[in-house]
């Protein structure tokens, strides 16, 4: 599994492109991104009744492969690499221990490694690392921000398989939309 700390040069390039790494905390993403949507299983917002009936652990298990396939295809498009931001603040020792207990030994070791450095930007070097990080979001164990520089796009892990997608360019947004739809998912706005 190839997951390495981003170099200072890579961080500077990413910062000049995206301005902020904790994208999930943006109150007004439209100030930085021209094209915004939510990658989802559904093409519309569910009613409260529908949500209570359709969402939950089985929902995530049923559709997780669609998201894994989408992320894998997007990974293969990005010749300049894919990066992930691990937001380390706000995770208590108890929450950290709980998350470790939900992982197998090798996954727990990797998760520990992610939190052993002050920096939170990692370059994803292979599909195995991408799958591990994506599954953390799919299982709602830990959410990360995924940066796809060649598409000028960020995808943010989120609850109920509703992942915000922010793109600086229409070309990047449309390419993501194409791949997302090929995998049986939608971008709703």
JOBELSUL-V585809 format. One record per backbone hydrogen bond with DSSP energy under -1.0 kcal/mol. CO is the residue of the C=O (numbers start at 0). NH is the residue of the N-H. If there is no record, write none. Layout:
co = {CO:CO}
nh = {NH:NH}
This chain:
co = {1:3:6:7:8:9:10:11:12:13:14:17:20:21:22:27:28:28:34:36:37:38:39:46:47:48:49:50:55:56:57:58:59:62:63:64:65:66:67:68:69:70:71:72:76:77:81:82:83:84:91:92:93:94:95:96:99:103:104:105:106:107:108:109:110:112:119:120:121:122:125:126:127:128:129:130:131:132:133:134:135:135:136:143:144:145:146:147:147:148:151:152:153:154:158:162:163:164:165:166:168:169:170:171:172:173:174:175:176:177:178:179:180:185:187}
nh = {124:122:10:11:12:13:14:15:16:17:18:19:22:24:25:30:31:32:166:164:187:162:185:50:51:52:53:54:59:60:61:62:63:66:67:68:69:70:71:72:73:74:75:76:78:80:123:146:121:144:95:96:97:98:99:100:102:107:108:109:110:111:112:113:114:115:85:5:83:3:129:130:131:132:133:134:135:136:137:138:140:141:139:156:84:154:82:150:152:151:167:147:165:145:161:38:155:36:153:34:172:173:174:175:176:177:178:179:180:181:182:184:183:39:37}
